[in-house]
Structures are given as C-alpha cells and as structure tokens.
Amino acid sequence: MRGQEAGVKLIVGLGNPGAKYAANRHNIGFMAVDRIAADHGFSPWKPRFQGLSAEGRLGGARVTLLKPQTFMNLSGQSVGEAMRYLKLTPAQVIVLHDELDLAPGKCRLKLGGGHAGHNGLRSIHQHIGPDYHRVRLGIGHPGHKDRVAGYVLSDFAKADGDWLDDLLRGISDGAEALAAEDGTRFQNQVAARTQPARNSGTMPTPPAPAQSPQVQSPPAPPAKASPDSPASLADKLRQLTDRFR
C-alpha cells in the first residue's frame, strides 16, 4: 500500500454474527473494526448493506466500517452491496480477517492475490474480484487441516488475551495510516504495540559485583638456619660449653 490521497474507504471486518461466535478466532476482524469505531469516535453501528455499518473519519479519509451479518461464507454479498452503493472501486476496500498462516499476533498487509481457502475471502472474490486490500491478522495454525474448522470456530484462549489486546490496540493506533494507504506507517504503529522495545535505555546499571574480602596469607615460618650459617655454629659452641661445665 502506497501513501496517497485518502479519499473514501470501506473498511470491512470479517466474522460471524451473534453472541455464540463473538469471541471466536474467526471473528478477529469484527474485533478489530469494533476497536477502531470505539477509539475514533465513529457513529453507532446500524443495520445496512446486509451488515452493521458505522461512519466516521480517519485523518483525511471518510470511512465506512462494515461487519457483514450474512455469516462468513456469504460475506461478499454485504461487501459488494456496500461497495456499489458507495461508488467505490475494489482498491478502496480494506478487509481485516483471520490468517492461519501467520503466527498469533502477527499482522501483514496484502493487495490482491488468492483467498487461500478462507471462506470469507472466497465470497468477496466472487462479488468484487481479488483486487482489494487485506489486513491479515495472525491466529496461528492448529497443526493439521482436519482441525482447522474447529480451531477457527473456537474462542481465543485466556493465554491469548495479552497479545490479542496489543494487536487490536496497534490496529486502532494505525487506522489513520491504514485509511491513507500508508502501509509502512501502519505496520510500524502496530509493531510499536506488539513488539515493544525491551530496553529503553533507562535501565539502571547493574551493581558491580561485590569484592570478596582479601584473605591474608599466614606469616611464613621462620627460615631454618643452614648447617654452615653463623647462627648454627654459635649454637654448636654453646652446646659444647654446656657439656663441659
């Protein structure tokens, strides 16, 4: 995505409607646009375009946020209707969705390309073609394709709470850059939340290791006199004198 005049944008979050699915991994797109709407003062959500929409501004862009209520595999019906009503091109549409092929908490931008088996993207391809922007939100992979359906339709684990909140905050921080199609700035603002610097330079200097007390060496024993030293001869003379007294 290159920086350019923001204009008008349709930003779509993908998910399934209803409380049953609200905390599912598949609904991370809904969660992301909910955070943008709340943080940036958008209008209340209202039924429109076979979905729920909210209006607002992100920097210089007039933005419609959309949560299709058609269920995931029919998302394209809602997106296509909104795009045509707003007289937009696919290049003015940005779709936020869950991505199995990215590690949890990772975020990547993409323009065009295939749908990689994602039912929501497949439906959008059918209605507006592939030439729209995507924000791929990593949720990780369960390890085997047979487990994918149950995995995406399961709630995020409690252990996912911290990275998920960081990611959603980062997307909201970068929403203005996203609407302006400034991909680099958007990614940097997401990274500022999800990859904080571990050392800001203010970490206190670790204390110097304590010096161990110096151990004084024991005094050296007095040197023994050699047999020919003056002290030795004097001792022998003294011993002889004592014997003859």
Contacts in CASP RR format, 6 or more apart in sequence:
PFRMAT RR
TARGET T0000
AUTHOR 0000-0000-0000
METHOD contacts of the structure
MODEL  1
MRGQEAGVKLIVGLGNPGAKYAANRHNIGFMAVDRIAADHGFSPWKPRFQ
GLSAEGRLGGARVTLLKPQTFMNLSGQSVGEAMRYLKLTPAQVIVLHDEL
DLAPGKCRLKLGGGHAGHNGLRSIHQHIGPDYHRVRLGIGHPGHKDRVAG
YVLSDFAKADGDWLDDLLRGISDGAEALAAEDGTRFQNQVAARTQPARNS
GTMPTPPAPAQSPQVQSPPAPPAKASPDSPASLADKLRQLTDRFR
1 109 0 8 1.000
1 111 0 8 1.000
1 133 0 8 1.000
1 178 0 8 1.000
1 181 0 8 1.000
1 182 0 8 1.000
1 183 0 8 1.000
1 186 0 8 1.000
2 181 0 8 1.000
2 182 0 8 1.000
2 183 0 8 1.000
3 180 0 8 1.000
3 181 0 8 1.000
3 182 0 8 1.000
3 183 0 8 1.000
4 180 0 8 1.000
4 181 0 8 1.000
6 58 0 8 1.000
6 59 0 8 1.000
6 60 0 8 1.000
6 61 0 8 1.000
6 179 0 8 1.000
6 180 0 8 1.000
6 181 0 8 1.000
7 60 0 8 1.000
7 61 0 8 1.000
7 62 0 8 1.000
7 92 0 8 1.000
8 61 0 8 1.000
8 62 0 8 1.000
8 63 0 8 1.000
8 64 0 8 1.000
8 86 0 8 1.000
8 88 0 8 1.000
8 92 0 8 1.000
9 58 0 8 1.000
9 61 0 8 1.000
9 62 0 8 1.000
9 63 0 8 1.000
9 64 0 8 1.000
9 88 0 8 1.000
9 92 0 8 1.000
9 93 0 8 1.000
9 94 0 8 1.000
9 179 0 8 1.000
10 63 0 8 1.000
10 64 0 8 1.000
10 66 0 8 1.000
10 79 0 8 1.000
10 82 0 8 1.000
10 83 0 8 1.000
10 86 0 8 1.000
10 88 0 8 1.000
10 92 0 8 1.000
10 93 0 8 1.000
10 94 0 8 1.000
11 33 0 8 1.000
11 36 0 8 1.000
11 63 0 8 1.000
11 64 0 8 1.000
11 65 0 8 1.000
11 66 0 8 1.000
11 94 0 8 1.000
11 96 0 8 1.000
11 175 0 8 1.000
11 178 0 8 1.000
11 179 0 8 1.000
12 33 0 8 1.000
12 65 0 8 1.000
12 66 0 8 1.000
12 67 0 8 1.000
12 68 0 8 1.000
12 75 0 8 1.000
12 79 0 8 1.000
12 82 0 8 1.000
12 93 0 8 1.000
12 94 0 8 1.000
12 95 0 8 1.000
12 96 0 8 1.000
13 29 0 8 1.000
13 30 0 8 1.000
13 32 0 8 1.000
13 33 0 8 1.000
13 65 0 8 1.000
13 66 0 8 1.000
13 67 0 8 1.000
13 68 0 8 1.000
13 95 0 8 1.000
13 96 0 8 1.000
13 97 0 8 1.000
14 26 0 8 1.000
14 27 0 8 1.000
14 29 0 8 1.000
14 30 0 8 1.000
14 68 0 8 1.000
14 72 0 8 1.000
14 75 0 8 1.000
14 95 0 8 1.000
14 96 0 8 1.000
14 97 0 8 1.000
14 98 0 8 1.000
14 120 0 8 1.000
14 121 0 8 1.000
15 21 0 8 1.000
15 24 0 8 1.000
15 26 0 8 1.000
15 27 0 8 1.000
15 29 0 8 1.000
15 30 0 8 1.000
15 67 0 8 1.000
15 68 0 8 1.000
15 72 0 8 1.000
15 75 0 8 1.000
16 24 0 8 1.000
16 26 0 8 1.000
16 27 0 8 1.000
16 71 0 8 1.000
16 72 0 8 1.000
17 67 0 8 1.000
17 69 0 8 1.000
17 71 0 8 1.000
21 27 0 8 1.000
21 153 0 8 1.000
22 30 0 8 1.000
23 155 0 8 1.000
23 156 0 8 1.000
24 152 0 8 1.000
24 153 0 8 1.000
24 154 0 8 1.000
24 155 0 8 1.000
24 156 0 8 1.000
25 98 0 8 1.000
25 139 0 8 1.000
25 151 0 8 1.000
25 152 0 8 1.000
25 153 0 8 1.000
25 154 0 8 1.000
25 155 0 8 1.000
25 156 0 8 1.000
26 72 0 8 1.000
26 98 0 8 1.000
26 152 0 8 1.000
26 153 0 8 1.000
27 98 0 8 1.000
28 96 0 8 1.000
28 97 0 8 1.000
28 98 0 8 1.000
28 137 0 8 1.000
28 138 0 8 1.000
28 139 0 8 1.000
28 164 0 8 1.000
29 96 0 8 1.000
29 97 0 8 1.000
29 98 0 8 1.000
29 137 0 8 1.000
30 67 0 8 1.000
31 164 0 8 1.000
31 168 0 8 1.000
32 96 0 8 1.000
32 135 0 8 1.000
32 137 0 8 1.000
32 168 0 8 1.000
32 171 0 8 1.000
32 172 0 8 1.000
33 54 0 8 1.000
33 65 0 8 1.000
33 66 0 8 1.000
33 67 0 8 1.000
33 96 0 8 1.000
34 67 0 8 1.000
35 168 0 8 1.000
35 169 0 8 1.000
35 171 0 8 1.000
35 172 0 8 1.000
36 42 0 8 1.000
36 58 0 8 1.000
36 65 0 8 1.000
36 171 0 8 1.000
36 172 0 8 1.000
36 175 0 8 1.000
37 45 0 8 1.000
37 54 0 8 1.000
37 65 0 8 1.000
39 172 0 8 1.000
39 175 0 8 1.000
40 56 0 8 1.000
40 57 0 8 1.000
40 58 0 8 1.000
40 172 0 8 1.000
40 175 0 8 1.000
41 56 0 8 1.000
42 54 0 8 1.000
42 55 0 8 1.000
42 56 0 8 1.000
42 63 0 8 1.000
42 65 0 8 1.000
43 54 0 8 1.000
43 55 0 8 1.000
43 56 0 8 1.000
44 54 0 8 1.000
45 52 0 8 1.000
45 53 0 8 1.000
45 54 0 8 1.000
45 67 0 8 1.000
46 52 0 8 1.000
46 53 0 8 1.000
46 54 0 8 1.000
47 69 0 8 1.000
48 82 0 8 1.000
49 66 0 8 1.000
49 68 0 8 1.000
49 78 0 8 1.000
49 80 0 8 1.000
49 81 0 8 1.000
49 82 0 8 1.000
49 85 0 8 1.000
50 68 0 8 1.000
50 69 0 8 1.000
50 70 0 8 1.000
50 77 0 8 1.000
50 78 0 8 1.000
50 81 0 8 1.000
51 66 0 8 1.000
51 67 0 8 1.000
51 68 0 8 1.000
51 69 0 8 1.000
51 70 0 8 1.000
51 78 0 8 1.000
52 66 0 8 1.000
52 67 0 8 1.000
52 69 0 8 1.000
53 64 0 8 1.000
53 65 0 8 1.000
53 66 0 8 1.000
53 67 0 8 1.000
53 82 0 8 1.000
54 64 0 8 1.000
54 65 0 8 1.000
55 62 0 8 1.000
55 63 0 8 1.000
55 64 0 8 1.000
55 65 0 8 1.000
56 62 0 8 1.000
56 63 0 8 1.000
56 64 0 8 1.000
56 65 0 8 1.000
57 63 0 8 1.000
58 175 0 8 1.000
58 176 0 8 1.000
58 178 0 8 1.000
58 179 0 8 1.000
58 180 0 8 1.000
59 176 0 8 1.000
59 179 0 8 1.000
59 180 0 8 1.000
60 176 0 8 1.000
60 179 0 8 1.000
60 180 0 8 1.000
61 176 0 8 1.000
61 179 0 8 1.000
61 180 0 8 1.000
63 179 0 8 1.000
64 82 0 8 1.000
64 86 0 8 1.000
66 78 0 8 1.000
66 79 0 8 1.000
66 82 0 8 1.000
68 74 0 8 1.000
68 75 0 8 1.000
68 76 0 8 1.000
68 77 0 8 1.000
68 78 0 8 1.000
68 79 0 8 1.000
69 78 0 8 1.000
70 76 0 8 1.000
70 77 0 8 1.000
70 78 0 8 1.000
72 119 0 8 1.000
72 120 0 8 1.000
72 123 0 8 1.000
73 119 0 8 1.000
73 120 0 8 1.000
73 122 0 8 1.000
73 123 0 8 1.000
74 123 0 8 1.000
75 119 0 8 1.000
75 120 0 8 1.000
75 123 0 8 1.000
75 124 0 8 1.000
76 120 0 8 1.000
76 123 0 8 1.000
76 124 0 8 1.000
76 126 0 8 1.000
76 127 0 8 1.000
76 128 0 8 1.000
77 123 0 8 1.000
77 127 0 8 1.000
79 93 0 8 1.000
79 95 0 8 1.000
79 124 0 8 1.000
79 127 0 8 1.000
79 128 0 8 1.000
80 124 0 8 1.000
80 127 0 8 1.000
80 128 0 8 1.000
83 89 0 8 1.000
83 90 0 8 1.000
83 92 0 8 1.000
83 93 0 8 1.000
83 128 0 8 1.000
90 128 0 8 1.000
90 129 0 8 1.000
90 130 0 8 1.000
90 131 0 8 1.000
90 132 0 8 1.000
91 111 0 8 1.000
91 131 0 8 1.000
91 132 0 8 1.000
91 133 0 8 1.000
93 128 0 8 1.000
93 132 0 8 1.000
93 133 0 8 1.000
94 132 0 8 1.000
94 133 0 8 1.000
94 134 0 8 1.000
94 135 0 8 1.000
94 178 0 8 1.000
94 179 0 8 1.000
95 121 0 8 1.000
95 124 0 8 1.000
95 132 0 8 1.000
95 133 0 8 1.000
95 134 0 8 1.000
95 135 0 8 1.000
96 134 0 8 1.000
96 135 0 8 1.000
96 137 0 8 1.000
96 171 0 8 1.000
97 118 0 8 1.000
97 120 0 8 1.000
97 121 0 8 1.000
97 134 0 8 1.000
97 135 0 8 1.000
97 136 0 8 1.000
97 137 0 8 1.000
98 118 0 8 1.000
98 137 0 8 1.000
98 138 0 8 1.000
98 139 0 8 1.000
98 152 0 8 1.000
99 106 0 8 1.000
99 108 0 8 1.000
99 118 0 8 1.000
99 136 0 8 1.000
99 137 0 8 1.000
99 138 0 8 1.000
99 139 0 8 1.000
99 140 0 8 1.000
100 138 0 8 1.000
100 139 0 8 1.000
100 140 0 8 1.000
100 141 0 8 1.000
100 148 0 8 1.000
100 152 0 8 1.000
101 116 0 8 1.000
101 138 0 8 1.000
101 140 0 8 1.000
101 141 0 8 1.000
102 108 0 8 1.000
102 136 0 8 1.000
102 137 0 8 1.000
102 138 0 8 1.000
102 139 0 8 1.000
102 140 0 8 1.000
103 138 0 8 1.000
103 140 0 8 1.000
104 138 0 8 1.000
104 139 0 8 1.000
104 140 0 8 1.000
104 160 0 8 1.000
104 163 0 8 1.000
104 164 0 8 1.000
105 137 0 8 1.000
105 138 0 8 1.000
105 139 0 8 1.000
105 163 0 8 1.000
105 164 0 8 1.000
105 166 0 8 1.000
105 167 0 8 1.000
105 194 0 8 1.000
106 137 0 8 1.000
106 138 0 8 1.000
106 194 0 8 1.000
107 135 0 8 1.000
107 136 0 8 1.000
107 137 0 8 1.000
107 138 0 8 1.000
107 167 0 8 1.000
107 171 0 8 1.000
107 187 0 8 1.000
107 190 0 8 1.000
107 194 0 8 1.000
108 135 0 8 1.000
108 136 0 8 1.000
109 133 0 8 1.000
109 134 0 8 1.000
109 135 0 8 1.000
109 136 0 8 1.000
109 183 0 8 1.000
109 186 0 8 1.000
109 187 0 8 1.000
110 133 0 8 1.000
110 134 0 8 1.000
110 136 0 8 1.000
111 131 0 8 1.000
111 132 0 8 1.000
111 133 0 8 1.000
111 134 0 8 1.000
112 130 0 8 1.000
112 131 0 8 1.000
112 132 0 8 1.000
112 133 0 8 1.000
112 134 0 8 1.000
113 130 0 8 1.000
114 121 0 8 1.000
114 125 0 8 1.000
114 130 0 8 1.000
115 121 0 8 1.000
115 122 0 8 1.000
115 124 0 8 1.000
115 125 0 8 1.000
115 130 0 8 1.000
121 134 0 8 1.000
124 132 0 8 1.000
133 181 0 8 1.000
135 171 0 8 1.000
135 178 0 8 1.000
137 167 0 8 1.000
137 171 0 8 1.000
139 152 0 8 1.000
141 148 0 8 1.000
141 151 0 8 1.000
142 148 0 8 1.000
142 150 0 8 1.000
142 151 0 8 1.000
156 164 0 8 1.000
163 194 0 8 1.000
166 193 0 8 1.000
166 194 0 8 1.000
167 190 0 8 1.000
167 193 0 8 1.000
167 194 0 8 1.000
169 193 0 8 1.000
170 189 0 8 1.000
170 190 0 8 1.000
170 192 0 8 1.000
170 193 0 8 1.000
170 194 0 8 1.000
171 178 0 8 1.000
171 190 0 8 1.000
173 189 0 8 1.000
173 190 0 8 1.000
173 192 0 8 1.000
173 193 0 8 1.000
174 185 0 8 1.000
174 186 0 8 1.000
174 189 0 8 1.000
174 190 0 8 1.000
177 183 0 8 1.000
177 185 0 8 1.000
177 186 0 8 1.000
177 189 0 8 1.000
178 186 0 8 1.000
225 231 0 8 1.000
225 232 0 8 1.000
225 235 0 8 1.000
226 232 0 8 1.000
END
